[in-house]
């Protein structure tokens, strides 16, 4: 069985799979180990790789049709604090002196 779509970059792979139950996605990162001549699936990610994964996920999500749109994945706009809440926070802030740092 082959994926219906895939997005790849430098060992990072996102694959889309469709069947009678619906659509699902797999994400993996692999690297080639010269000593053994094998491809190994990695379990840790560097920051640069996470940025690339984020970009690839954006490409995958962009292929969703209108009927598949997932508004719950959209990032919510930050909520501005109410004036009274801000005043309460300011009252609780203690003056800080750099000399108080123990190192």
C-alpha positions as a printed Julia matrix, in Angstrom:
103×3 Matrix{Float64}:
   0.0    0.0    0.0
   1.32   3.44  -0.95
   0.43   6.81   0.57
  -1.95   9.01  -1.41
   0.3   12.03  -0.86
   3.59  12.73   0.85
   5.74  15.68   1.82
   9.48  15.18   2.31
  12.59  17.13   3.16
  16.0   15.81   4.32
  14.79  12.7    6.1
  11.53  14.21   7.36
   8.5   12.51   5.85
   4.77  13.17   6.2
   2.52  10.67   4.43
  -1.25  10.76   3.88
  -3.11   7.45   3.9
  -6.74   7.01   2.79
  -8.94   4.0    3.36
 -12.58   3.14   4.13
 -12.19   4.52   7.68
 -10.98   7.93   6.48
  -7.71   9.81   6.17
  -4.75   9.59   8.5
  -1.17  10.86   8.51
   2.18   9.48   9.59
   5.2   11.6   10.49
   8.7   10.21  10.72
  12.32  11.23  10.62
  14.98   8.85   9.35
  18.72   9.0    8.88
  21.27   6.73   7.25
  23.76   5.05   9.58
  26.94   4.53   7.56
  28.39   1.97   9.97
  25.55  -0.5    9.41
  24.24   0.69   6.03
  20.72   0.95   7.49
  18.1    3.66   7.65
  17.18   4.35  11.26
  14.01   6.05  12.47
  14.98   8.89  14.83
  13.04   9.84  17.93
  14.56  13.25  18.62
  14.42  16.47  16.62
  16.65  19.55  16.3
  15.06  22.99  16.23
  15.78  23.44  12.53
  14.05  20.12  11.85
  11.02  21.18  13.86
  10.82  24.36  11.77
  10.93  22.24   8.62
   8.3   19.86  10.04
   6.08  22.88  10.78
   6.47  24.04   7.16
   5.68  20.59   5.79
   2.63  20.3    8.06
   1.44  23.64   6.67
   1.72  22.25   3.15
  -0.22  19.13   4.16
  -2.98  21.12   5.87
  -3.21  23.44   2.84
  -4.38  20.45   0.77
  -7.49  19.94   2.93
 -10.66  20.68   1.0
 -13.3   23.1    2.26
 -15.29  20.18   3.66
 -12.2   19.0    5.55
 -11.3   22.39   7.03
 -10.3   22.17  10.66
 -10.94  25.54  12.33
  -9.99  24.11  15.71
  -6.37  24.06  14.53
  -6.32  27.81  13.88
  -4.35  29.8   16.39
  -6.56  32.04  18.51
  -5.78  35.73  18.74
  -4.36  36.74  22.12
  -6.88  38.14  24.55
  -6.13  41.65  25.79
  -6.16  41.94  29.58
  -8.98  43.86  31.16
  -7.86  47.1   32.83
  -8.76  45.82  36.33
  -6.8   42.6   35.76
  -3.77  44.59  34.64
  -3.96  46.78  37.75
  -4.14  43.68  39.98
  -1.06  42.26  38.31
   0.86  45.51  38.64
   0.0   45.68  42.34
   1.4   42.15  42.87
   4.7   42.79  41.11
   7.5   43.22  43.63
  10.36  45.57  42.85
  13.25  43.51  41.49
  16.92  44.28  41.96
  19.66  42.59  39.9
  21.71  42.29  43.1
  19.1   39.83  44.42
  20.21  37.18  41.92
  22.26  34.54  43.81
  24.78  33.85  41.0
